[in-house]
Amino acid sequence: MEFEKAVQFIWANARLLERTVFEYRFEQAPAERILAVLKSYQGADGGFGQALEPDLRAPESQPLFVEFALNLLYNCRLRDPELAYRACDFLAQHADLKQGIATIFPSSQAYPRAEHWHHPGAQERSLDRLIGLVGLANWQGIQHPWLQPAVEACFETLLNTHFTDSHTLQSSLCLLESLSERPETPGLFDRLGRELVNVEYFCADAPVSGYCLTPLNFAPRPDSYCHSWFTDAQLDGHLRQLESGQAADGGWSIAWQPPSEAAMWEWRAFKTLDALSTLRAYGRI
């Protein structure tokens, strides 16, 4: 793996947001720069827009973009009460605690998007999507009048849900982590770990071909919440495949078709930053 070549790929292709994350993780830049850039995507309604998730090029706020923003903070281990509180204002306007929240709104149809966001189900309310958003918001440690009832509703749903897709199972883990003091949490954590091996779009062992989530998506760092679910051999296999996945231009590729060439370069820079961060966390660079 050629580290400097990967760095040059990021500087050549990444958005300002990913550049600031790189500087924070690798050059000890202040976290305030990430927060300032991320807040530029936040609208007056508290949501996030401007194609923050590159596969949807919509300018207005979407739940998908809120999840992307809060997930970025979670992965950087950063908390911003003001940003998170305003995001909860947005969620409170659009979520139903019995039916959930859509991933994208019908207005998104007016803008270019990847094929997987053409699926009608993306516009239907989903409790799975809401669980992930509530978990990320609760991890921020804020007090919002909507959030606590949402936490209780989502935790009750989580106790009674058996996931069939690795993405929805992954999104539930932040809520579980934020409620680690509850007596039901250890048993639920163990149950989800057992269920993971049978869900769709999860590949436990390397090598992997095509698109799926791997143990590194669930445990990108040795101190990740569910690192204990995976063996050293599993993690090592995926780390070796990650190391070998660098393309000739220095970046990492993606396994799906984005809506435009610009989105492709944005995603590849994102994936390259993600790869470098994981490899460094595990002492590979």
Phi, psi and omega in degrees: 000130181259102185296311184296327178293322176295319179298316179297325177297318178297313180297329182281333193231343187283152170291166177302323181300309180292330175297318180292325176295318177301314181297323178294316184282327189245345184232015176057030175290154182292146180296335182302332180292319176299313183297321181296317180292316182298321180293339177291343176271349185273128183271180180296336180276359181092346178279182180237143182222210175057045175055039181302321170266115195298344182281354175230119189265023181286144179274332186272169185297140178219144175305324178304319181288325177298316179298318179300315182296311182291328178291324177297316178298318180299314182292334175270359182057044181245143176237138176221098185302320182296311180300314182293322179297316180294324176297322177293327174302316179295313182298321180298330180284336190239348184264148172243125187288350176258332183249340178098211183215148177288158173283315178225152180271160178305331180300338181294341182295343181280356187233155178301143179204158179293160185303322183292343175269005170276348184295130182302329181298337180294338181262001178266146179296140184220130174288330177301313179296320181294322179302316179297316180294317180294321177298315179295320178293319181292326177299334179291345174076027183265163174248109179231138185300333179277331194292314185296315173300325178294320177300314182296317179296318182288323179294321177297319177296318180299321179298333186247015183248136171244110187284149176244354183232135184295330181294316181289326176295317179300318184292339180282343190290330180293323176296317179298317179297320182288347180241035187295342182278349182286143183295335180281344190296312182303316179295321179293321177301314179297321180296316180295323177298321178290323182288333186303322186294345184250000183275163180286154176063032173233130179240108185289325188240146174273155003277158181242137172237141182082191186267129170191167171270148181236173175307331180289335174290329180271331182226071181288352177222154177299336180264014179297152187305318185250027178304327184292347179291340191242147179279160176300323180294319177298311181296318180297319179298317180288327177293321178294320177293322177298317178300321184278356185274000181292130179280170183298332180277000177101344182260175174256148182268171176243158187253026177214169182263112178283172186281350182198168177294322178300316179296324179298315180292322177298315179294319181296321176294320177300313181294326178293315175300317179298317179297313180298319181295317180293315181297321178291321180300327180264013174074024180269347174221000000 
